[in-house]
């Protein structure tokens, strides 16, 4: 990965006055320039939220779904409601900028990560925000080869979002050290990725992806009420496969064993098949994977 | 709180060469200056560790215990081992600087927060480190008045440190959004602070403190194996009260109901009595609280 472009967003604790042009709030800075203070709650507590959208056809894909989820995560963390006009303006502008000829090298695609923190813990001047565009590897190879994954316990019951909302399950927060540690555990076990399960045996999601399982010829994914992120990519896969049975339903570990195909879906990679889970081989349905990704790559917003 | 002094630490992925002067790695910067990039894993993932020491008599109290715990947290996150000489040098220098006459205002004490992140996710140039000195309120008032607290579920079983080490329990990490959310939940319930319990009914710790309970005339605190931080302040309280029975033992929610006094211990505040738990009044033992804090405030290292 390499950084392409960074915008700092001027945010205030209040909602935008109606006469403000959202474009005025977007300030371009060198990506190598530090923009976050040592007293920003984003870094002192992981107290913030983020989204990552991929760029195709010059636009950030599924932007409205990402903005909606940013709003949802902010609400779960009780952050000020994001000024969506500012974020939309900045992310679109970044997508257009990195889509100019010559920005990307062969074999690269552009993605945009945008984040909002609670701001400085000392000056209380409102949220800190930024929009970072970066180049990553084109996912064609991983979509064809698939990944290996291991099942790891996320430690919480499936219903903590309701019984203990302060655990922030279902929020895409900056406090993702556990997700990173789970990926290191996967690597230690010789695998590429992780499927989290709840302490009481329900399948959840990956540390950076939404799971789709094909069980009894139906494509299923766990419900957001179980503390998983509503998948923007999985949502568009389901919407785009009108001839397939799809369902958002609880999936147990036992159900997962009966799955004859699995995918991990994320914005930057699309639908990536799982070719082995906990060491047990799974067939890759190359044709369906290609259809899923054709649906995703064709999106123009 | 107000920032007093900020040092950036030059860290490398390797251990210090023997001919390096640790003082050379300490660079003073204006605390208002951003020092963290938007691509630093400390802010993108909460992927880092920290400690906070209080300054008394011109020195950071319990510094070796804090450095030891920084090392332990770094190991739990599989970060490079911190170069303790550099951290020790920087924190001591900061303590001396903020102890000069005229730096603190009446009613303030100085504390030092030091943090190490995994570093930039793009350039892989090694950890990012900083040492921030700040002024906070003298804790005399809160030590006398005590605080109110509520019991909240932390969602994990007591043994996840062993069964699922990737959950990073027992590490003082930058991914503390849940601790912040728990404190907001306490405020919503009209309380000042939180006592976390495990999903299976064991008492753990506060979001920013170690719990001491007096049960059957013994001062007890839960064991670090239950995924709680080894308390530097609680440790010095136990060590300093040689005439009292103390024990590091499992404490259940039922045990907690039998406690006739509770304290939340932290570096910046010392031992603060809990005057009500979940709305039920608890007597404050002012004499013992004063003895605990006399022990703490007398420390010269």
Interface residues (C-beta under 8 A of the other chain):
Chain A: X1 X2 X3 X6 X31 X32 X33 X34 X35 X36 X37 X38 X39 X40 X41 X42 X43 X44 X45 X46 X47 X48 X50 X77 X78 X113 X115 X117 X121 X122 X130 X132 X134 X152 X153 X154 X155 X156 X157 X160 X163 X164 X165 X166 X167 X168 X173 X174 X175 X176 X177 X178 X179 X180 X181 X182 X184 X185 X199
Chain B: X1 X2 X3 X6 X31 X32 X33 X34 X35 X36 X37 X38 X39 X40 X41 X42 X43 X44 X45 X46 X47 X48 X50 X77 X78 X113 X115 X117 X121 X122 X130 X132 X134 X152 X153 X154 X155 X156 X157 X160 X163 X164 X165 X166 X167 X168 X173 X174 X175 X176 X177 X178 X179 X180 X181 X182 X184 X185 X199
